[in-house]
Amino acid sequence: DGLSSELRHLSEESRMRLEIASDRIPITAGIEAAGLDPLRAALGSGEEFELLAASPTPLSGGIRIGEVREGCGVYLDGITLEPTGFTHAW
């Protein structure tokens, strides 16, 4: 669970590079009051229940957080993004 880990899955399965902009990631209002770093919480928490999708055309109602390019890996503001979040044991 978590945006960063789901981005990693999408990149690996599609064999594409995902370039994400931190200023485009939706942040839960008031998260600072819980003593959490807003960006870190958005990347690592699975509690926001957003749907992650990639499309060659804009999606109605979607929030564009980045670009899909040739290559591999996930990059946040040009820096490699390591996956964080909860891993389910199978």
LINZIHU-V362692 format. One record per backbone hydrogen bond with DSSP energy under -1.0 kcal/mol. NH is the residue of the N-H (numbers start at 1). CO is the residue of the C=O. E is the energy in kcal/mol with one decimal. If there is no record, write none. Layout:
# LINZIHU-V362692
NH	CO	E
NH	CO	E
This chain:
# LINZIHU-V362692
4	43	-2.5
6	2	-2.1
7	3	-2.7
8	4	-1.7
9	5	-2.0
10	6	-2.4
11	7	-2.6
12	8	-2.7
13	9	-2.7
14	10	-2.0
15	11	-1.5
16	11	-1.4
17	69	-2.7
18	73	-2.6
19	67	-2.8
20	75	-3.5
21	65	-2.8
24	21	-1.9
25	22	-1.1
31	28	-1.6
33	30	-1.4
34	31	-1.3
35	32	-2.1
36	31	-1.2
41	37	-2.7
42	38	-2.2
43	39	-2.2
44	40	-2.1
45	41	-2.4
62	59	-2.3
67	19	-2.6
69	17	-3.0
75	18	-2.9
76	79	-3.2
77	20	-2.7
79	76	-1.7
81	74	-2.9
